[in-house]
């Protein structure tokens, strides 16, 4: 069986971030098929136009 985890969040009006990870489940255990997300979220700053 393959599961997809897609946690997401809204961080500003009309702005959303989603990350997907695919995980293979077998009788022997789980195996990540996609690259794992970094444990610490990267901060992206937007410059305000004046």
Buried (B, 14 or more C-beta within 10 A) or exposed (E): EEEEEEEEEEEEEEEEEEEEBBBEEEEEEEEEEEEEEEEEEEEEEEEEEE
